[in-house]
Amino acid sequence: MQQEELQKIYSSKFQDQAIITRSPGRINLIGEHTDYNLGYVLPAAIDKAAYIAMGTRNDRQVQLYAAELNETYTCSLDALHAPVFHWAAYLLGVADELQKQGHTISGFNAVLSSTVPVGAGMSSSAAIECATIFALNHINQLGLSRLDMVKLAQQAENNFVGVKCGIMDMFASMMGQKNQVIQLDCRSLHYQYFPLQLGEYKIVLFDTQVKHSLAGGEYNQRRQQCEEGVRILQQVYPAVKSLRDADSGMIENYLKNNAPQVVYHRCKYIVEENQRLQTGCQLLLQHDINGFGKQMYGSHEGLSKLYEVSCTELDLLAGWAKSEPAIAGARMMGGGFGGCTINLIKESAVEDIYQRFATQYLAATGTALKMYITMPEAGTSLLSA
């Protein structure tokens, strides 16, 4: 939706002018399940975003409208609770967290519009939360830094929405830069940008359109297995506080013989994934897209065989990609058990590959294959004030 159209909708609903903020969804090129092990991730903001038109009120009421859904939600800042419409929870959660942290905010009207596909693993929720905090910070003159806003958006999702996500999604949405990926250290929150000069390649997401129900408990189980690996390593390597501190020597020389095989596999994957990410960043500096793509294939192999968070549909797509000369690299993206694969594909071959994959995928699974083409874009911004 264009900025002017959003302003028009806001004006017709609330007889007023609004400020408009934009906050993008995100992709993660490599570094999956490393965040809660205090390792590294490599996300980028993308050219699909949530837009919020917002203005102040003279009372404590909040009036929200989702443009594409034609849904309205009204409540009071003095009685915030998780609403019927899940989209509203992301806006209200931010307001709730601001108040809990001692900030004074006025009632507000807001219109939400978004081009981030829901359920495809591009963090549509983080995009809404970051657009909301950016708008509330502006209209209430709170003076929050971008990092303050990132942390607050994460706390809103953890505490109000009830999803115990890491900080990567909000960080990428808020801090993204055009044609750059962010190497984020999930322990210190130190970050640096690396150039993503793709040349003839495009970032293409193939959406399996499946989400297997075993995801929830499996995540917690993986987390516990990694923590068990750390406890075992600490018996000999007391300096290891998380898998971030471990290296391949520790895993192969000690953990392999002193931990259950499943714990060894989980920890081996995490340590290798952190290394793949570091290697990948150096390859990006050399503009070696094919070399980076090999790291992506290695990531998928580890996620599928060692961490066991892939699924038949994701493995099919990653396997087909490997036999295509025009695809430099591919892997599952996100928590797993469904969602998208992320692929680096030569622009001239994208349509042909999609048509062939879609035909094969429908025959193999009975499900249609969706495709999204995206690119790294700037993070959260104020479009009009």
C-alpha positions, 0 to 999 in steps of 0.5 A: 500500500502506498504512503498516500493511500495509508494516510487517506485511510487514516484521515477518513477513519480518524479525521486527522493526519498521521505520522507513518513508520515503515519496518521491514521483515527479515531473512537470515542467510546463515546461523540457525538455532545459534541465537539461544546458544549465544552464537552468531546470526547473519540476518538482513532486513528485506524489501517487504515491510509493515507500515503504521499510520499513527496519531495521538488521542486526548484520552486513554483509548486505543483504536486500531485498524488492519487495512488488508483485513478490514478489522478494527480493535478498540481498548483502553491503555489502562486495561491491556490484554491479549486481544482476539485479533492476533495482529493487534497483540503486536501493537498492544504488546509494545504499548504494554511494555512501554508502560511497564517500563515506566514510560508515559504514553497517550492514547493513540489511533493506528492503521496497519498495512503490511506486505510481509507474508504471514507464516513464511518465516520473514518475521511479520510480527517483528516488523509490526512491533518495530514499526509500532515502537518507532511510532510511539517513540516519536509521537510521545517524544520518549527519546529511545535509542534504536537498541532500546527499541529493539529490546523493548519490542523483543520483551513485548513479544516475550511477555505480552504475545507469549512467544519466547523468541530471541532478539534477531528478528527485531534487531534485523528489522530495526537495524538493517541497511540496504545491500548489507547483512548484519553479523550479530553476536547474540551474547554481546549484541555487538554487530557489524555489516557485511556487503551482500553484492549479489551481482547476477544472483537473487535471494529467492524464498521457496515456501513449502506452505507446511508447518508441522505440529511437532515444532513447539516442544521440539525447540525446547528439547533442542535447547535442553540438549544443548544445555546438557552438552555445555554441562558435560563440557564444563567438567573438563572445560570450565570456561565454556559457559555456552556452546559459543565458547566451544570448538570442534576439538572439544566436541570431537575429543571429549563430548563425542565419547562422554555424552549421549549421541543425540547431545553430541549431534546437537552440539556439533551442529551449533559449533560448526554453524558458528564456524560456517557463519564466520567463514561465510562473512569472509567469503562475502568480503571477497564477493565469493557468492558460490563459496558462500552458497557452499556454506549454506548447503552445509548449514542445511545438511547440519540442520537436517541430519544433526539438529533434526529440525528439517522435514521432507518438504524442506529436504526435497527443495534443498536437494533439488537446488543442489543439482541446479548449476544456477543455484549457488546455495540453499538451506531451510530458513527459520526454526524448521519443520516447515516454512521456506528455503532460502536460495541464491539463484541466477536472475535469468534462471529464477522463473524456469527453476520455479516452474519446474520445482513447483511442478515437482513439488505439487506431484511429490507433496500435493501442495502448491509451492509459493515463491518470494523474491527479495533483497536487503533493504534499510531498517525501520524508518519514519516516512512522514511526520 
